[in-house]
Amino acid sequence: MFARMTKKGKLGMLIAFALVICVVVCSYAEVLMPEATGKKVQKDGKLLVDSSNCSEGYIMVRTKKDNKRMKLRITMGGSSLNYDINSDGNFEVFPLQFGRVPYTVTLWRNVEGKKYKEVGKVVVQPKDMTDELRCFLYPNQYVNYTADTECVKVAGDLCKDMTEAKDIFKTVTKYVVSNFSYDFIKSVTVKSGELPDIEYCWEKKMGICQDLSAMTCAMLRSQGVPARLIIGTLGSGTPHAWVLAVVDGEDTFFDPTAELNATNKTDTYTTERWY
């Protein structure tokens, strides 16, 4: 039938088909991904910081290839956050989660044992940051995902056509509680300093507190809902992780571990840092 149509008829059908495709594609939220554009690069020693998009709430950092362990320290006023950083020459993403303040970024190289030597320092000043929640819409070292990460794809399907943050939050958190469980074995075998593993959590359909929380944050962020991964303690000092999303301008708490009945919901939460 299509072959017998007039040129005008064919053109109309093609335009209609293109509009349908556009509507389908546009019904999914844009997944924001960090970039090292090279527009603003700061170098010192072995440290390279791409702060081209610090107005978006993040920096990209890499080091020269090295066979020694490296650590990154980001200092804001009197507070500091310490990170392990790869030394393979590839960029990693770090959030500017304290807003429009100067950040001192320092690179440390292992000398021997627990001794480190400073091998680079730069100062980043995100004066043009307009939205201090923007960093919680991007992946980073602790909430590490891409547009192709499976939980992000599923979040896009679950929240297709949703425009209200409260609906997205309710849908994502309900999905996590309904489809995942707590990994009690990993909870006693996990090594100190191990980062959240979203891929592991998704594949096994289980994880410890930081895995479940990071995955939830990834799903929410990919759908336009700012979500902090909170690291702190539970009760009398047990290390713990949970989610604090921003829904309609209000901080909204979600602890997947408690919802899965792996911890006591009445315990006291103490925040130490967030990503």
Secondary structure, DSSP 8 states (H G I E B T S, - for coil): -GGGS-HHHHHHHHHHHHHHHHHHHHTS---------SSSEEEETTEEEE-TTGGGTEEEEEE---SS-EEEEEEETTEEEEEEE--SS--EEEE-TT-SS-EEEEEEEEEETTEEEEEEEEEE--TT---TTGGGGS--SSS---TT-HHHHHHHHHTTT---HHHHHHHHHHHHHHH-EE-HHHHHH--TT----HHHHHHHTEE-HHHHHHHHHHHHHHTT--EEEEEEEETTTEEEEEEEEEETTEEEEE-HHHHTTSS-TTS-EEEEEE-
